[in-house]
Amino acid sequence: MLKKAKKETIIKKVQKHEKDTGSSAVQVALLTEQIAQLTKHLKKNKKDFHSRRGLLQMVADRRSHLKYLEKKDKKGYDSIVKKLELK
């Protein structure tokens, strides 16, 4: 779970305008941070299959947001992939 301060800093990095809190780019950035935290948790707790299922759902959700972003805004997709260092 992301803390409020961490969430705000992530949003400020990728938002397009001041009130942008729910665009695809912002959601991808938040999901990426949550995925990183869950991955770290799962390295310690190898048998936590419920969290592993949540992780897979988050990865699928991020992938669908990225597909949408690539289709609608290619420049935005390229910039978010570069900022977050995604493949």
Secondary structure, DSSP 8 states (H G I E B T S, - for coil): ---HHHHHHHHHHH-SSTT--SSHHHHHHHHHHHHHHHHHHHHH-TT-HHHHHHHHHHHHHHHHHHHHHHHH-HHHHHHHHHHHT--
